[in-house]
Amino acid sequence: MAFHDEKERQDWFKKARKILKKGNALTLIKQMDEFIIKTTGESCKTMVSQRDYLLRAYREGRLNYAKILLENLPIGSGAF
């Protein structure tokens, strides 16, 4: 399992959001790869699925949060 408890998961999630907002999506994807190596079973499948989602979004240019924030545009699924 990638995280030992809920607090550890939440802390990592907060850091991940900051990484994305700074425009470092590839850094986050690489960190997720490190977690994937250490996990098995359903946890591994879930992490691979989430990593692949971010990788597709990155390749499609949908993770440019740093630019969006500079332009004061809303981000997130509830932005519209």
Z-matrix of the N, CA and C atoms (Angstrom, degrees):
N
C 1 1.460
C 2 1.529 1 108.60
N 3 1.303 2 116.58 1 141.10
C 4 1.459 3 121.82 2 -176.46
C 5 1.524 4 112.53 3 -72.64
N 6 1.321 5 117.28 4 -35.10
C 7 1.459 6 121.23 5 -177.18
C 8 1.515 7 109.32 6 -122.14
N 9 1.306 8 115.89 7 143.28
C 10 1.459 9 120.41 8 -178.92
C 11 1.519 10 113.15 9 -83.26
N 12 1.330 11 116.72 10 -27.19
C 13 1.463 12 119.85 11 179.76
C 14 1.527 13 110.13 12 -155.36
N 15 1.307 14 115.44 13 174.24
C 16 1.467 15 121.95 14 -176.25
C 17 1.529 16 111.92 15 -63.77
N 18 1.317 17 117.95 16 -38.91
C 19 1.470 18 120.61 17 -179.98
C 20 1.527 19 110.64 18 -62.99
N 21 1.317 20 116.56 19 -42.79
C 22 1.464 21 120.16 20 178.71
C 23 1.533 22 110.54 21 -61.89
N 24 1.322 23 117.09 22 -40.66
C 25 1.460 24 121.55 23 178.21
C 26 1.527 25 110.80 24 -63.85
N 27 1.330 26 116.41 25 -45.12
C 28 1.465 27 120.52 26 -179.60
C 29 1.521 28 111.33 27 -64.85
N 30 1.328 29 117.10 28 -40.58
C 31 1.464 30 120.60 29 178.12
C 32 1.526 31 111.20 30 -61.50
N 33 1.337 32 115.73 31 -43.41
C 34 1.460 33 119.36 32 179.41
C 35 1.527 34 110.20 33 -65.14
N 36 1.316 35 116.70 34 -40.57
C 37 1.466 36 120.69 35 -179.84
C 38 1.527 37 110.76 36 -60.55
N 39 1.327 38 117.16 37 -42.15
C 40 1.469 39 120.64 38 178.27
C 41 1.526 40 110.73 39 -61.98
N 42 1.336 41 116.74 40 -42.71
C 43 1.465 42 120.77 41 177.95
C 44 1.527 43 110.49 42 -64.65
N 45 1.334 44 116.28 43 -39.01
C 46 1.462 45 120.60 44 -179.78
C 47 1.532 46 110.65 45 -62.67
N 48 1.316 47 116.78 46 -41.85
C 49 1.470 48 120.12 47 178.06
C 50 1.520 49 110.93 48 -61.35
N 51 1.323 50 117.14 49 -41.44
C 52 1.470 51 120.76 50 178.77
C 53 1.526 52 110.73 51 -63.98
N 54 1.328 53 116.34 52 -40.74
C 55 1.464 54 120.56 53 178.64
C 56 1.525 55 109.96 54 -60.42
N 57 1.329 56 117.24 55 -45.40
C 58 1.467 57 120.84 56 178.90
C 59 1.522 58 111.57 57 -63.36
N 60 1.318 59 116.57 58 -43.21
C 61 1.464 60 120.38 59 -178.18
C 62 1.521 61 112.18 60 -65.59
N 63 1.332 62 117.06 61 -24.74
C 64 1.466 63 121.00 62 176.91
C 65 1.527 64 111.70 63 -84.16
N 66 1.329 65 116.70 64 -3.07
C 67 1.458 66 120.37 65 178.32
C 68 1.519 67 114.11 66 86.19
N 69 1.331 68 117.15 67 21.97
C 70 1.461 69 121.39 68 -177.01
C 71 1.523 70 112.45 69 -110.01
N 72 1.307 71 116.37 70 52.99
C 73 1.468 72 121.17 71 -177.23
C 74 1.528 73 111.83 72 -59.75
N 75 1.323 74 117.71 73 -39.22
C 76 1.469 75 119.40 74 -179.22
C 77 1.528 76 111.89 75 -64.70
N 78 1.318 77 117.15 76 -33.49
C 79 1.465 78 120.90 77 175.90
C 80 1.521 79 109.95 78 -61.83
N 81 1.315 80 116.43 79 -44.04
C 82 1.459 81 121.11 80 178.93
C 83 1.525 82 110.95 81 -64.38
N 84 1.305 83 116.89 82 -42.84
C 85 1.461 84 121.10 83 179.79
C 86 1.529 85 110.13 84 -62.50
N 87 1.319 86 117.79 85 -40.13
C 88 1.470 87 121.38 86 177.45
C 89 1.528 88 110.86 87 -65.04
N 90 1.321 89 117.44 88 -39.38
C 91 1.467 90 120.59 89 176.63
C 92 1.526 91 110.59 90 -62.82
N 93 1.311 92 115.50 91 -40.01
C 94 1.463 93 119.24 92 178.54
C 95 1.522 94 110.41 93 -64.73
N 96 1.331 95 117.50 94 -37.23
C 97 1.462 96 120.82 95 176.48
C 98 1.532 97 110.79 96 -59.45
N 99 1.321 98 116.80 97 -39.00
C 100 1.469 99 120.75 98 178.39
C 101 1.531 100 110.97 99 -64.25
N 102 1.328 101 117.21 100 -39.84
C 103 1.464 102 120.62 101 176.37
C 104 1.526 103 110.81 102 -65.10
N 105 1.317 104 116.17 103 -41.10
C 106 1.465 105 120.85 104 -177.25
C 107 1.530 106 110.59 105 -60.55
N 108 1.311 107 116.21 106 -40.38
C 109 1.464 108 120.55 107 179.61
C 110 1.530 109 111.04 108 -59.29
N 111 1.324 110 116.69 109 -32.39
C 112 1.474 111 121.74 110 -174.89
C 113 1.525 112 113.49 111 -91.48
N 114 1.331 113 118.75 112 -3.38
C 115 1.460 114 120.64 113 -175.51
C 116 1.521 115 111.75 114 -111.46
N 117 1.327 116 114.87 115 164.53
C 118 1.465 117 121.25 116 177.62
C 119 1.525 118 109.33 117 -140.67
N 120 1.304 119 115.74 118 172.03
C 121 1.464 120 121.74 119 173.42
C 122 1.511 121 114.12 120 61.61
N 123 1.337 122 114.65 121 -143.35
C 124 1.470 123 121.50 122 -176.82
C 125 1.523 124 112.05 123 -63.06
N 126 1.326 125 117.28 124 -36.56
C 127 1.473 126 119.98 125 178.59
C 128 1.522 127 110.30 126 -60.07
N 129 1.320 128 115.96 127 -41.93
C 130 1.462 129 120.77 128 179.53
C 131 1.524 130 110.22 129 -64.73
N 132 1.333 131 117.41 130 -46.17
C 133 1.459 132 121.16 131 179.72
C 134 1.523 133 111.29 132 -59.29
N 135 1.336 134 116.31 133 -41.92
C 136 1.463 135 121.04 134 179.61
C 137 1.521 136 110.64 135 -64.22
N 138 1.324 137 116.69 136 -45.14
C 139 1.466 138 120.01 137 -178.55
C 140 1.525 139 111.44 138 -66.61
N 141 1.322 140 117.89 139 -39.04
C 142 1.458 141 120.89 140 177.55
C 143 1.526 142 109.62 141 -62.59
N 144 1.317 143 116.66 142 -43.28
C 145 1.463 144 121.27 143 179.28
C 146 1.524 145 110.92 144 -61.12
N 147 1.327 146 117.40 145 -45.34
C 148 1.465 147 121.35 146 -179.54
C 149 1.523 148 111.42 147 -67.58
N 150 1.339 149 116.07 148 -41.35
C 151 1.468 150 119.94 149 177.96
C 152 1.522 151 110.03 150 -62.46
N 153 1.340 152 117.22 151 -44.02
C 154 1.460 153 120.89 152 -179.88
C 155 1.526 154 111.54 153 -62.93
N 156 1.341 155 116.60 154 -37.95
C 157 1.464 156 120.95 155 176.53
C 158 1.536 157 110.13 156 -59.76
N 159 1.332 158 116.70 157 -48.30
C 160 1.466 159 120.34 158 179.71
C 161 1.525 160 111.18 159 -64.38
N 162 1.320 161 117.21 160 -39.48
C 163 1.456 162 120.70 161 -179.89
C 164 1.527 163 111.02 162 -63.83
N 165 1.331 164 117.33 163 -42.98
C 166 1.474 165 120.53 164 176.38
C 167 1.531 166 110.43 165 -62.36
N 168 1.321 167 116.17 166 -45.55
C 169 1.465 168 120.01 167 179.90
C 170 1.523 169 110.96 168 -61.70
N 171 1.330 170 116.97 169 -39.08
C 172 1.461 171 121.14 170 177.79
C 173 1.531 172 110.36 171 -63.15
N 174 1.314 173 115.94 172 -47.61
C 175 1.467 174 120.32 173 -179.06
C 176 1.526 175 112.29 174 -63.69
N 177 1.322 176 116.55 175 -29.97
C 178 1.465 177 121.55 176 179.14
C 179 1.527 178 112.26 177 -86.48
N 180 1.328 179 117.54 178 -0.36
C 181 1.457 180 121.72 179 177.68
C 182 1.518 181 114.46 180 78.12
N 183 1.333 182 116.88 181 22.38
C 184 1.464 183 119.76 182 -177.40
C 185 1.533 184 113.53 183 -96.64
N 186 1.324 185 118.57 184 9.31
C 187 1.464 186 120.32 185 -179.53
C 188 1.523 187 111.94 186 -117.89
N 189 1.291 188 116.85 187 32.27
C 190 1.456 189 121.08 188 -178.64
C 191 1.532 190 110.58 189 -89.78
N 192 1.328 191 115.44 190 56.55
C 193 1.463 192 121.17 191 -175.85
C 194 1.521 193 113.00 192 -63.49
N 195 1.327 194 117.72 193 -35.20
C 196 1.465 195 119.93 194 -179.36
C 197 1.533 196 110.50 195 -58.90
N 198 1.324 197 116.69 196 -45.52
C 199 1.469 198 120.98 197 179.42
C 200 1.523 199 110.77 198 -65.92
N 201 1.316 200 116.43 199 -43.40
C 202 1.466 201 120.83 200 -179.06
C 203 1.527 202 110.62 201 -62.08
N 204 1.328 203 117.05 202 -42.38
C 205 1.461 204 120.65 203 179.22
C 206 1.525 205 111.73 204 -65.84
N 207 1.336 206 117.05 205 -36.58
C 208 1.469 207 120.48 206 176.92
C 209 1.523 208 111.60 207 -62.55
N 210 1.319 209 116.18 208 -31.66
C 211 1.459 210 121.35 209 179.84
C 212 1.529 211 112.14 210 -89.63
N 213 1.332 212 116.43 211 6.22
C 214 1.467 213 123.02 212 179.55
C 215 1.521 214 113.28 213 56.81
N 216 1.319 215 116.34 214 34.75
C 217 1.456 216 121.30 215 176.79
C 218 1.531 217 109.23 216 -91.90
N 219 1.308 218 118.15 217 151.08
C 220 1.470 219 120.61 218 179.06
C 221 1.516 220 110.86 219 -72.10
N 222 1.330 221 116.04 220 148.36
C 223 1.460 222 121.10 221 176.39
C 224 1.525 223 109.01 222 -125.07
N 225 1.320 224 114.89 223 160.13
C 226 1.467 225 120.09 224 177.39
C 227 1.509 226 112.03 225 102.27
N 228 1.318 227 115.30 226 164.86
C 229 1.462 228 120.78 227 -176.57
C 230 1.528 229 112.55 228 -70.01
N 231 1.312 230 118.58 229 -22.51
C 232 1.454 231 121.49 230 179.82
C 233 1.522 232 113.65 231 -94.34
N 234 1.321 233 116.87 232 12.11
C 235 1.471 234 121.06 233 -173.99
C 236 1.519 235 112.82 234 -73.79
N 237 1.308 236 118.47 235 -20.54
C 238 1.466 237 118.92 236 -174.66
C 239 1.479 238 112.02 237 -108.01
